[in-house]
Structures are given as structure tokens and as C-alpha cells.
């Protein structure tokens, strides 16, 4: 009887070229792992994406180890992944591990095998994440510390001396050179043990995009399952291709990002903490504006950030847990 060792999920939304490139790299990696399969959720891209994926899969005989799951509308990151995860977990042979993999990634030989081997060797670890890097080899943000009041003040201020004083709490921690326990890792390449999913369920469907990975790692930790960072697994990540949010990009942040952020703090820390986190960010932003007014420096924040943050803070939007998916296509305020 074939045992399902690893179930890899990639969710495509309007990045079909990148998804196919990702699958090409996986086609060299999956045979190295006995009992590995892949599911691609075509997440309402339109423009013939489903047909193109299906033809490419058939032409390359990837259907021997891969399934295409089409949906008519964009379910977001959580919804798209959960569609495949729930199906796999309900099967007679639920996978030992589930790997969430962004479609805008390229998987070098051995990258996935390194994650699986690490999880096999550390049965007390619930979640592990790869080192994500740009095509030129530079590391990206992951791993991270959980967001809190101090990190929100630092994020709003964006002033080097403040970041230095708050370095123990800033969200983006230094990149460890070897495997170690961390607060959370990016869902772009995150492996989850079956027992974690059985204990806390799949991702929170109410997140459309962003904060669902941090939320998941936090709730796994609370259930007794730590998260580790495994830099021996290196995956190239072409950041922000679906959402448009990437380092150095001055695009306006979408509404669902703010709603997801508010949900994270309210759900996991309560009303008072969420208010303090919002107040800390707004205070830091005002301090940043004062500094720019004094030294005439350039504003490096995304456009409309302070106004959008105020509109989506608990002071304006209230303390109700909204569903970010309800506003995923809505214009910004």
C-alpha cells in the first residue's frame, strides 16, 4: 500500500507562467521523495489559465504525481490552500506532511528533501520553513518574530535609532545560519506536520491574504508545536507577484492586508492589545512625519499608509472580527 508522505500545495492566481516554472523545478524534486504528490489550485485566474495548466501537465506527464483543482473565484491564500488540504486530510491516507509552496518559487534540488528530512529527525517540531532568497541569492525576510506593540511602533516610525533600541522586538529578526526555533516562518515555503493540522485545523479561512502564516504558527505554538527555520532548505522566491506587495515597492497596500492585521491582533491578543498595537503604529508614524518635516527627508512608506492605517484601526473600524475576504476586491478607502 502506497503511503502518502508529503502533500505539496501551490495556489495559482494570475501567475500561470511562474506556476509552470515552479512545477518544472518540482518535477526534478518530487521523484526524490517517495510518497510525494502535488496539488495545484487554479484560484479563479480566468484568461484560460486552467486549460493552459491542464495541457502543460498532460504534455509533461506531470499528472502521474500531480492534481489540478480548479475553482471559479479567487479564494485567497488561505481558502485556496485549505481546499486542497481538507481534501487530502479527509482521504483514507492523509499525508504525513503538508508543504505550502508559493507558485512564484523555484525549488533547487534537495530543498524539499531537506525539509522532509528535518521533520523526520525532529518529531517534536510542528512547522518548519525554508530560507527564502531572491534569484541573486540575497535572503528575504523570513523568519520573523511575532508582531507586537513594540514592533508596530518601530514599523510606524521607521527610524534607525529606534529600531536599534527595539531590536529584541522588531518583526524581522536576523537570519540564523543553522536550523533553530523561531516565532514564525513565511507561508511561501512552510511544511506542516499532519498532527498539527489535526490539532488546530488548517489555515484560518477568514484571512484572505497575509497574516495567516503568522496566525497559524502562533496557534500551533499554543497547542505545543514549535516552528523552526531550516536554512539548509533554500528556495528562490520571486516576491509579491500575485499581490503586488514586495520589498521596496511603493504600491498602496490593499484593504484586505489591513483587515487581516486587525483580525490577527483581535483574534489572538484581544481588544486592549489590538488598541495598543494600533496606537503604537500611529504614534510611530506621526513621529516619522515629524522627523521628515524637520530634516526634509523622503517618505519611504507606501502611499496613504497613515490614513489607511487609521481607517482600518480599531479606533475607526471597531473591534468586530471582520472577514478580509469580503473586501478582497473592494477599493481602498
C-alpha angles and dihedrals in degrees: 000000000000113000117211104231102169133018114194118198125195122178116208121203115165094324098095095144090054092045091055091048089051091050091051090058091045090052087068094044105042095065088058090064116062111222097021123141135173133218122195115198110205096211105204098290096148119190092099094298094139093051093046092050092047093051092047092049093050094044092054094039089237087141086084088076105012141070128200115215112190123197126184100226136038107267094182127235097301096041095046094048093043092054090063096035094054091049092051094044092050092054125101088252109041113193122260089223136019118206118200107206127180114231090229091069134099117212116214118208111283097016096111093035089057091056093048092047091049092052091047090053095045109046092171092063115093103186134019133184135203128234104264116209141173119252089263091058099255113140123246129218104283130133104055144181119240111270115254144157095286094047091049091053089050092048091053096045099044090191118143097221091052091049088052093052092047097040092124089062107032112121098234106066126193115280110256117225094217137032114291144150114276137172098251144338132213118271089228088090110007126145119204128195117236092238090059091056090046090051102045104011127237125307119315104269091208091073110084096189134338130027092041092102094049090046091051095049091048093051091045089054091050088053091053099263115120127206123232134194115225110193091177084077106070121186127179111232122194091204128226101357096142100037100032090229112126139139111290093011113134094201117132113262113250121245094245090062091060092044091050091050092051090047091052094055097040095045097045105029109021136239100300094049091046090053092049091049091050091046091049093052093047091047091050091049092051090049089051091052091050091052092049090050090053100045099025091233125166119266106239095180120106112270116275093010098138094046094044091047091052093047091051097040122107088251090067107018096039133226100292117121102242125199105242090204090068090068100033094116097029121113120254118263 
